[in-house]
Amino acid sequence: MRGTPTTDLPEPIRGREIGTFAHYTVTVRMPDIARRTIEENQFEEKINSRLQNLIDDIDRGKIRDLRDESAPDNEAWKGYIQPYRGETWLDVPWFFAEHYFYRRIIEATGYYMKGKTEGYDPYTYQKETGLEASGEAAAKLCQQTIDWTKDSRQDKNPARSRLAALLKADLWGNQADLSIFPAGQNDQPNHTEEEEAQSHLLNDDSRAAAEYLVLSGGNNRIDFLIDNAGFELIADLCLAYFLLQNLITRKVCLQVKVHPTFVSDTIEKDVHTTIEFLASFSEQTRQVAEFLRNSLMDKQLEISPNLFWNSPLALWEMPEPLKTELGQAKLVISKGDAHYRRLLGDRHWAYTTPFAHILNGFSAPLLALRAMKSEIVCGLQPGQVEQASQKDPKWMYDGKWGLIQTSFLGNS
């Protein structure tokens, strides 16, 4: 965060790389998501027409400026677009193309325009369906979290092993990604057995991270870079519950997107909706929800929307006020694939490049919890790529493999 990594930056991943998940995303997934946005809403014809134009634009059009000029990020996007104006969607960096695509959906649906759809989340159906489907799993995780919290208070060595287990549960919650695995379909990966989940962890710094958190004292704050709403957000909130209840931190800050993006990414409204869902589902979830509500009122739990998380910028391009804010944290927990891509600038790093080497300029200790859904990774040992490829040819993007990596312990 004090600048770019202290090494030459590799080339960014681009959609024009035939046979990659990036190419598949730009040519297939993105148009499909726009079509689903039409199908799952009852927009006026002019909005559907704008969405159809966006679909056509991906195939035959060029990068252009945004047209919702009153939007709070319009000026910033002029700067983001300037280097790529007039280029094709496949030629620009993939990270830019995806963020630009979701920002164009915001433009097409009138999120920042006066009218019926101002402030309307075009992914409401997916989010509501995904949340409703997570109830039983949420109740089980909430009960486990409550039990672990009680057990930790009774032990002299309170939280380490349980916290490490909860970090893993929060990692695998990241498999719930509605942009790749839409609600109502049965193809979402899910490790039901602990042994299976552990065998799919390429890096596991969970115990070292838990040790650091317990020993570093509770008079500080922990920031979560929140990813998906739905079950993953519930897992995040359970982790926050455990950290606050065990006095491992005095404050948890949830860094969220300002407007909807990547289908299931969390905005501030989603946090409140999720807590209300927990409050009404079962006794176990209600207990967690009541604590979270009180923590919000007491400002032990805070929600911090920031447009940087909606931008196509790398982590080292973060604006100074946000750098200063995150610099106050004793730990920043980065959730999910898109945040991981931002940490690495979505570039072609060698797979064995140490994670800490790339993140050496970050001003706070950082922990990444990521289920892999794109062809970018670092911090692996020699031979791991070959082993994973033999077991699963789609290991880099099918959501079955995970990483728990730190940038401050020297072991990633």
N, C-alpha and C positions, 0 to 999 in steps of 0.2 A: 504494500500500500504506500510505501515511500517512493515507488517507481516501478518500472518494469523489472522482471526477473533478471538476475545478474548473469545472463547468458544470451546468446543470439536467439531471437525468436524464430521458431520454425514457421512454415507456411500455415495459414488457416485452412481448415477443412472446407471444401466447397462442394456444392451439389453436382457439379459437372463430372465428379469422379465416378464414372460408370461402375455399376455393380456394388456400390456402397449403400449403407442405410441412409446416408445423407441424400444421395440421388433418389432413392425410393421415397424419402420423405417429401422432397420438393415436387416430384412428378406424380406421386400417387397419394400419399397421406394428406398433404395439405389440401388438394382439391376435394378429397373425400370429407375432410373436416368441414370445409365450407359448405358442401352439399348437405351434410348432416345438420349444420346450423340452420339451413333453410327448412329442412324437413321437421326439425324438432321445435320450431317456433311458428307462430302465426303472424308473421310480419306482413306489413303492407307490400304491395307489388313493387313499389319503388325500391324498397330495401332488398327484396329478393333479387331484383334486377341488378342492384349494385353488387350483391354477393356473387351472382352469376358472372358479372363482368370481371370480378376478382378471379374467379376460377379460370376464365378464358385468359386473363392477363398473365397468370402463372406460366401458361404454355407458350403464349405468343407475344406477351407484352414486355415492357421494360420498367425498371425502377423509376418511379415518379414521386413528386412531393405529395404530402398529405393535403387533403382539402377541407378538413374540419379546423379552420384557422383559429377558432376560439378555444380549442383544447389547451389544457395547461402545459402539455408537452410538445406543442406544435413547433415552437422555436427550436427546442432541443433536437427534434427530429429533422429539421432542415439541415442541421449540422451532421447528424448521423448519415443522412441520405446523400449529402453533397459528394462524397468520394465515389459513389456508386450510381449516381443519377444517369439514366440511359442504358445501364447494363442489364443483361438478362438475369432472371432469377437463379439460373444455374451457375452463372459466372461469379456472383457475389459470394462472400463468405457465408457458409451455412447458418451460422449463429445470427448473422444479420438478417438473412432471408426469413428465418422462422419468426424472429421478433417483429420484423416488418410485416409479415403475413398476418400475424395476430393483431397488430396495430391497424392494419387495413380492415380487418373485421370490425374493430371498434369504430372506425370511420364509416364503414358501410352500414352498420346498424344504428348509427346516430347516437352513440353513447354520450358524446360531448356536445350534441346539438339539441336545441330547443325542440321539444315535441314529445310524442307518446313514449318513445323508446329512450329518452334521456336517462342515463344511469341504469338502464336495464342490462342485466347479465345475459348475454346470448347463449350461455352454457348452463342456464338454470336447470333445464330438464336433466342433463347429465349429472350435475352436482346433487340434485335432490334424489335422483334414483340411486346414485352411488352411496349417499349417506343412509338412505333407508335400508339398503342391502347390508350395511355394515353393523347393524344393531347387535346381533348375537356375538360377533367377534369383539365388538366394543365392550359388551357386558363382561365377557371373559377377561379381556385385558384390564378393564377397570378393577375387577375383583382381584386379579393377580397383583396389580399395582397397590391396591389397598393392603393386601396381605403382606407384600414385601415391605411396605412402609411400616406396618406394625412390627414385623420381625426385626427390621433394622433398628428400631428404637429400643428393642430389648437386648440387642447384641452389643458387646463392647467394641466389636469391629463392625460398625453399623451397616455400611452401604455398598462396599466395594463389589462383591459378587452379584448382588441384586441389581446394582446400577449397571454393571457390565451386561447383564442379561436384558435389562430394559433398553439399553442402547442398541442391542441386536434386534429387539422387537421393533424399535423405532426405525431401524434400517429397513427391515423387511416390509414395514408399512409402506415404504416407498415403491413397492411393486404395484400399488393401486394408482395407476396413471390413466386417466380417462382419455387422454389424447392418443394413447397407443392401444389401450384395452377399454373400449367404451362400455358404459354400464349396460347390463342386460345381456352381455356376451359372456361365454364361459371359458375364454382363452387366457384369462389373467393368470400368471404364474403364482404359485403359492406353495411354500415349503411347509408342509404340515408336521414333519418330524424334525426334531432338533439336530439330529445327526446329519440329515440331508442338508439342512440350512448351513451347518458349519462347514460341510464339504464344498459348498459353493461360495465361501468367503475367501477371496483372493488376498486380502489384507485384513488382519484383525487386531486393531489396537484398542479393543474395548476395555480390557483390564487395565492397561496403562492409562487410558483416559479416565477411567473410574478412580484409579489411584490418585491421579492429579487433582481431580475435582474434590475428593474427600479431604486430601491433605492441604489444599489451598485455602481452606476456610470459607465461611459463608457470608462475609461482609463485602459482597461485591455483586455483580450482575452477570448473567449469561444471556447471550443473544442467540436466537434461532433464526436462520435464514429459511423461512417456511416455504415448503413446496406445495404438494397437492392437498386440496380439501378432501373431505370424506374420511376414510379409515386412517390414512396417513396423518391427517391433522389430529385425529383422536389419539393416535400413538404419541404425537408431539405433546399434546396436552397432558397425557398420562405421565410422560417424562417430566414435564414442568411441575406437575403435582408432586411427584416423588422428590424432585430437587428442592422445592420450597418446603414441603412437609418435614424433610430431614435436615433442614437448615443448611443445606449445601450451598445455597445462594440466598441472598435477600431479595433478588429481583430477577424475573425472567422477562425478556423483551422479545416479542414476536415480530420480526421484520417481514412485512407482507407486500404484495403488489398493490398498486393504486387502482388499476382497472383490470378487468378479466383478461387472461391470456393463457395460452397453452391448455385450453379447455378447463382443466381442473385446478389450476393454480389458485392459491388462496388470496382473497381480498379481505378487508376488515370485516365486512358483513358476514363472510363465511365463518369466521371465528365465533361471532355471536350466535349464528344459526346452529352451529355445531354444539355449543354449550347448551342451548335450549333443547336440542334433540337429546342430549345426554340427560338433561334434567327430567325428561318425560319418558325415557325408555324403560328403565329398571331401577331397582334399589341400588345396585352397584354403581351404575352410571350416574344416578342422581347424587350420590355422595361425592363423587369426583366433581360433578357440575357445581354443586353448592360451594365447594372450596374454591373453584375457579372463579365463580361469580364474586365471592368475597375478596379474592385476590385482586380482581380487576378494580373493585371499589377502593381497596387499600393501596392500589398502585404497586403491589408486589408483582402483578402480571400486567404488562402493558402491550399494546398493539401499535406498531409503528409502520404505517404505509410510506413507501418512498418510490418515486418514479424511476430511480436508478434500477430497481429490480425489474422494471418493464423495458429497460433499454437494451440495446445490442452491444453494450460496452463490456470489456474485460474488467476483472476485479481491480487491476492496477490503474484503471481509468476512473475510479470512484471519485466523486466530488469531495472536497475537503470537509464540509460539515458532517457528512456521513462517515468519513474516515475518523474524524475526531470522536464521533458518537460511539462507533464500534471499538475504538481504542480504549474505551473505559471498561470493556468486558474482560472478565477473567477467562472466558472461553466463548468463541463463536462456533456454533454448531451449524454446519452447512448441510442442508437436506436436499437430496435428490440429484437427478442427472443434469438438469439445466444449470443449476447452481455450480455443480462440479465443472461443467463446461466453461462457465464464466471464470472460475478460479484459474483454469488453465488457458484461458483465452481462446478455447475451442481450436487448438492448433495441433499439428502433427508432432507431438513430443514423442521421443523414443519411449517405449513402454517401460524401460528400466530407469528412466530419469527419476531421481528421488523426488517425492512429493514435496518435502520440505525445501528442496532446492528451488522449485518454482515459486513456492509461497514464502520465500525468505524475507520479502518486504512487508508482509502482513503485520499490522501493528498490534494484534492480539493473538493469543493461542487459538488455533483453529482445529476443529474436528469435522471431518467429512463423513457423512453416512449416505451411501449411494447404492441403489440397485442399478446395474448397468443397462443403459438403453441407447447408447451411441458408441461409435468407434473411436473413443478417446480414453486413454488410461495412462497412468504413470505409477511409479513406485513398485513395480512387479519385480520378482526375482528372475534371474535367467532360467529359462525352461518352463516358466508358468504359462506363457502364451501357447507354446506347443502342446502342453498337457491339456489346457482348457479347450483348445481347438479340436483335439482328438475326441474329447468327451462331448463337445457341443459346438458344431460349426458356427452357430449363431450366438455364441457366448457373449459377444460384446454388446448386443442390443436386444436380447430377448427377455431381459428383466429377471433372469434366473440367478445371476451372479452378483455378488455384492462386495463392497469395500468399506472398511472402517479405517480411515487414515488420519494421522495427525501431522501437523507441521511444526510441532514444538518439542517432540520427545526424541527426535533423532533416530527413529526406528521405522520410517516409511520411505 
